[in-house]
């Protein structure tokens, strides 16, 4: 897949084997090459400022937000289950409307 046009456009390259015997800092080099950092984005559409209590975007008719951006704070764990619960609750409200 790393030879596909989309992957090439992103600068993807195949991973090469790491020779851990070649230098004292090989494990650190491996960690730098093989790990990525990512975050679970939350709290970017807070209720009150951007959304009403039913997650409707203020000022835009028919648009709701039902993901981690409505969370008031970042949870200690993965955001997946919280997103599922938010989506389920908003879906119920939309069906009831």
Biotite code that builds the C-alpha atoms (Angstrom):
import biotite.structure as struc

atoms = struc.array([
    struc.Atom([0.000, 0.000, 0.000], chain_id="A", res_id=1, res_name="UNK", atom_name="CA", element="C"),
    struc.Atom([2.891, 2.378, 0.655], chain_id="A", res_id=2, res_name="UNK", atom_name="CA", element="C"),
    struc.Atom([3.564, 2.477, -3.099], chain_id="A", res_id=3, res_name="UNK", atom_name="CA", element="C"),
    struc.Atom([0.040, 3.695, -3.924], chain_id="A", res_id=4, res_name="UNK", atom_name="CA", element="C"),
    struc.Atom([-0.391, 7.275, -5.151], chain_id="A", res_id=5, res_name="UNK", atom_name="CA", element="C"),
    struc.Atom([-2.292, 8.453, -2.024], chain_id="A", res_id=6, res_name="UNK", atom_name="CA", element="C"),
    struc.Atom([0.340, 6.973, 0.288], chain_id="A", res_id=7, res_name="UNK", atom_name="CA", element="C"),
    struc.Atom([3.142, 8.492, -1.763], chain_id="A", res_id=8, res_name="UNK", atom_name="CA", element="C"),
    struc.Atom([1.427, 11.888, -1.595], chain_id="A", res_id=9, res_name="UNK", atom_name="CA", element="C"),
    struc.Atom([1.540, 11.592, 2.200], chain_id="A", res_id=10, res_name="UNK", atom_name="CA", element="C"),
    struc.Atom([5.221, 10.644, 2.162], chain_id="A", res_id=11, res_name="UNK", atom_name="CA", element="C"),
    struc.Atom([4.686, 7.036, 3.279], chain_id="A", res_id=12, res_name="UNK", atom_name="CA", element="C"),
    struc.Atom([7.573, 4.647, 2.888], chain_id="A", res_id=13, res_name="UNK", atom_name="CA", element="C"),
    struc.Atom([8.040, 0.982, 3.765], chain_id="A", res_id=14, res_name="UNK", atom_name="CA", element="C"),
    struc.Atom([9.603, 0.274, 7.138], chain_id="A", res_id=15, res_name="UNK", atom_name="CA", element="C"),
    struc.Atom([13.115, -1.062, 6.994], chain_id="A", res_id=16, res_name="UNK", atom_name="CA", element="C"),
    struc.Atom([14.426, -3.618, 9.492], chain_id="A", res_id=17, res_name="UNK", atom_name="CA", element="C"),
    struc.Atom([16.265, -2.029, 12.405], chain_id="A", res_id=18, res_name="UNK", atom_name="CA", element="C"),
    struc.Atom([19.717, -3.259, 13.334], chain_id="A", res_id=19, res_name="UNK", atom_name="CA", element="C"),
    struc.Atom([19.726, -2.989, 17.119], chain_id="A", res_id=20, res_name="UNK", atom_name="CA", element="C"),
    struc.Atom([23.387, -3.984, 17.289], chain_id="A", res_id=21, res_name="UNK", atom_name="CA", element="C"),
    struc.Atom([24.714, -1.067, 15.236], chain_id="A", res_id=22, res_name="UNK", atom_name="CA", element="C"),
    struc.Atom([24.591, 1.687, 17.869], chain_id="A", res_id=23, res_name="UNK", atom_name="CA", element="C"),
    struc.Atom([23.894, 2.321, 21.520], chain_id="A", res_id=24, res_name="UNK", atom_name="CA", element="C"),
    struc.Atom([20.933, 4.544, 20.702], chain_id="A", res_id=25, res_name="UNK", atom_name="CA", element="C"),
    struc.Atom([19.234, 2.078, 18.318], chain_id="A", res_id=26, res_name="UNK", atom_name="CA", element="C"),
    struc.Atom([16.217, 1.503, 20.609], chain_id="A", res_id=27, res_name="UNK", atom_name="CA", element="C"),
    struc.Atom([15.633, 5.251, 20.869], chain_id="A", res_id=28, res_name="UNK", atom_name="CA", element="C"),
    struc.Atom([15.990, 5.592, 17.098], chain_id="A", res_id=29, res_name="UNK", atom_name="CA", element="C"),
    struc.Atom([13.492, 2.764, 16.615], chain_id="A", res_id=30, res_name="UNK", atom_name="CA", element="C"),
    struc.Atom([10.975, 4.421, 18.915], chain_id="A", res_id=31, res_name="UNK", atom_name="CA", element="C"),
    struc.Atom([11.321, 7.687, 17.039], chain_id="A", res_id=32, res_name="UNK", atom_name="CA", element="C"),
    struc.Atom([10.808, 5.989, 13.670], chain_id="A", res_id=33, res_name="UNK", atom_name="CA", element="C"),
    struc.Atom([8.024, 3.589, 14.600], chain_id="A", res_id=34, res_name="UNK", atom_name="CA", element="C"),
    struc.Atom([5.746, 5.500, 16.949], chain_id="A", res_id=35, res_name="UNK", atom_name="CA", element="C"),
    struc.Atom([3.219, 8.219, 16.353], chain_id="A", res_id=36, res_name="UNK", atom_name="CA", element="C"),
    struc.Atom([1.369, 10.559, 18.610], chain_id="A", res_id=37, res_name="UNK", atom_name="CA", element="C"),
    struc.Atom([-2.293, 11.315, 18.271], chain_id="A", res_id=38, res_name="UNK", atom_name="CA", element="C"),
    struc.Atom([-4.959, 12.737, 20.442], chain_id="A", res_id=39, res_name="UNK", atom_name="CA", element="C"),
    struc.Atom([-8.638, 12.273, 20.874], chain_id="A", res_id=40, res_name="UNK", atom_name="CA", element="C"),
    struc.Atom([-9.979, 15.690, 19.982], chain_id="A", res_id=41, res_name="UNK", atom_name="CA", element="C"),
    struc.Atom([-12.730, 16.786, 22.344], chain_id="A", res_id=42, res_name="UNK", atom_name="CA", element="C"),
    struc.Atom([-14.451, 19.885, 23.667], chain_id="A", res_id=43, res_name="UNK", atom_name="CA", element="C"),
    struc.Atom([-14.339, 21.955, 20.456], chain_id="A", res_id=44, res_name="UNK", atom_name="CA", element="C"),
    struc.Atom([-18.134, 22.549, 20.219], chain_id="A", res_id=45, res_name="UNK", atom_name="CA", element="C"),
    struc.Atom([-19.219, 23.248, 23.782], chain_id="A", res_id=46, res_name="UNK", atom_name="CA", element="C"),
    struc.Atom([-22.868, 23.405, 24.728], chain_id="A", res_id=47, res_name="UNK", atom_name="CA", element="C"),
    struc.Atom([-24.011, 26.923, 25.442], chain_id="A", res_id=48, res_name="UNK", atom_name="CA", element="C"),
    struc.Atom([-21.510, 28.723, 23.214], chain_id="A", res_id=49, res_name="UNK", atom_name="CA", element="C"),
    struc.Atom([-21.910, 26.667, 20.039], chain_id="A", res_id=50, res_name="UNK", atom_name="CA", element="C"),
    struc.Atom([-24.657, 24.117, 20.747], chain_id="A", res_id=51, res_name="UNK", atom_name="CA", element="C"),
    struc.Atom([-27.957, 23.991, 22.583], chain_id="A", res_id=52, res_name="UNK", atom_name="CA", element="C"),
    struc.Atom([-28.811, 21.206, 25.064], chain_id="A", res_id=53, res_name="UNK", atom_name="CA", element="C"),
    struc.Atom([-29.948, 18.962, 22.181], chain_id="A", res_id=54, res_name="UNK", atom_name="CA", element="C"),
    struc.Atom([-26.615, 19.417, 20.352], chain_id="A", res_id=55, res_name="UNK", atom_name="CA", element="C"),
    struc.Atom([-28.136, 21.653, 17.668], chain_id="A", res_id=56, res_name="UNK", atom_name="CA", element="C"),
    struc.Atom([-25.644, 24.134, 16.240], chain_id="A", res_id=57, res_name="UNK", atom_name="CA", element="C"),
    struc.Atom([-26.798, 27.614, 17.174], chain_id="A", res_id=58, res_name="UNK", atom_name="CA", element="C"),
    struc.Atom([-27.736, 29.677, 14.139], chain_id="A", res_id=59, res_name="UNK", atom_name="CA", element="C"),
    struc.Atom([-27.717, 26.788, 11.624], chain_id="A", res_id=60, res_name="UNK", atom_name="CA", element="C"),
    struc.Atom([-31.072, 25.101, 11.154], chain_id="A", res_id=61, res_name="UNK", atom_name="CA", element="C"),
    struc.Atom([-31.005, 21.302, 10.899], chain_id="A", res_id=62, res_name="UNK", atom_name="CA", element="C"),
    struc.Atom([-27.364, 20.772, 11.939], chain_id="A", res_id=63, res_name="UNK", atom_name="CA", element="C"),
    struc.Atom([-26.400, 18.804, 15.042], chain_id="A", res_id=64, res_name="UNK", atom_name="CA", element="C"),
    struc.Atom([-23.070, 17.668, 16.420], chain_id="A", res_id=65, res_name="UNK", atom_name="CA", element="C"),
    struc.Atom([-22.932, 14.242, 18.057], chain_id="A", res_id=66, res_name="UNK", atom_name="CA", element="C"),
    struc.Atom([-19.294, 13.346, 18.657], chain_id="A", res_id=67, res_name="UNK", atom_name="CA", element="C"),
    struc.Atom([-16.457, 13.952, 21.124], chain_id="A", res_id=68, res_name="UNK", atom_name="CA", element="C"),
    struc.Atom([-16.415, 17.659, 20.354], chain_id="A", res_id=69, res_name="UNK", atom_name="CA", element="C"),
    struc.Atom([-19.482, 18.123, 22.600], chain_id="A", res_id=70, res_name="UNK", atom_name="CA", element="C"),
    struc.Atom([-17.720, 16.590, 25.616], chain_id="A", res_id=71, res_name="UNK", atom_name="CA", element="C"),
    struc.Atom([-17.101, 19.311, 28.218], chain_id="A", res_id=72, res_name="UNK", atom_name="CA", element="C"),
    struc.Atom([-13.754, 17.832, 29.289], chain_id="A", res_id=73, res_name="UNK", atom_name="CA", element="C"),
    struc.Atom([-11.351, 15.214, 27.993], chain_id="A", res_id=74, res_name="UNK", atom_name="CA", element="C"),
    struc.Atom([-12.088, 11.804, 29.565], chain_id="A", res_id=75, res_name="UNK", atom_name="CA", element="C"),
    struc.Atom([-9.293, 9.804, 31.140], chain_id="A", res_id=76, res_name="UNK", atom_name="CA", element="C"),
    struc.Atom([-9.789, 6.912, 28.706], chain_id="A", res_id=77, res_name="UNK", atom_name="CA", element="C"),
    struc.Atom([-10.606, 6.387, 25.076], chain_id="A", res_id=78, res_name="UNK", atom_name="CA", element="C"),
    struc.Atom([-13.436, 8.548, 23.746], chain_id="A", res_id=79, res_name="UNK", atom_name="CA", element="C"),
    struc.Atom([-15.164, 5.817, 21.720], chain_id="A", res_id=80, res_name="UNK", atom_name="CA", element="C"),
    struc.Atom([-17.804, 4.744, 24.250], chain_id="A", res_id=81, res_name="UNK", atom_name="CA", element="C"),
    struc.Atom([-18.599, 8.331, 25.123], chain_id="A", res_id=82, res_name="UNK", atom_name="CA", element="C"),
    struc.Atom([-19.122, 9.086, 21.432], chain_id="A", res_id=83, res_name="UNK", atom_name="CA", element="C"),
    struc.Atom([-21.445, 6.105, 21.089], chain_id="A", res_id=84, res_name="UNK", atom_name="CA", element="C"),
    struc.Atom([-23.506, 7.259, 24.073], chain_id="A", res_id=85, res_name="UNK", atom_name="CA", element="C"),
    struc.Atom([-23.702, 10.827, 22.754], chain_id="A", res_id=86, res_name="UNK", atom_name="CA", element="C"),
    struc.Atom([-24.752, 9.624, 19.299], chain_id="A", res_id=87, res_name="UNK", atom_name="CA", element="C"),
    struc.Atom([-27.385, 7.271, 20.754], chain_id="A", res_id=88, res_name="UNK", atom_name="CA", element="C"),
    struc.Atom([-28.855, 10.028, 22.906], chain_id="A", res_id=89, res_name="UNK", atom_name="CA", element="C"),
    struc.Atom([-28.977, 12.545, 20.048], chain_id="A", res_id=90, res_name="UNK", atom_name="CA", element="C"),
    struc.Atom([-30.489, 9.915, 17.730], chain_id="A", res_id=91, res_name="UNK", atom_name="CA", element="C"),
    struc.Atom([-33.254, 9.298, 20.287], chain_id="A", res_id=92, res_name="UNK", atom_name="CA", element="C"),
    struc.Atom([-33.942, 13.027, 20.505], chain_id="A", res_id=93, res_name="UNK", atom_name="CA", element="C"),
    struc.Atom([-34.060, 13.348, 16.719], chain_id="A", res_id=94, res_name="UNK", atom_name="CA", element="C"),
    struc.Atom([-36.472, 10.415, 16.381], chain_id="A", res_id=95, res_name="UNK", atom_name="CA", element="C"),
    struc.Atom([-38.702, 11.829, 19.121], chain_id="A", res_id=96, res_name="UNK", atom_name="CA", element="C"),
    struc.Atom([-38.808, 15.294, 17.498], chain_id="A", res_id=97, res_name="UNK", atom_name="CA", element="C"),
])
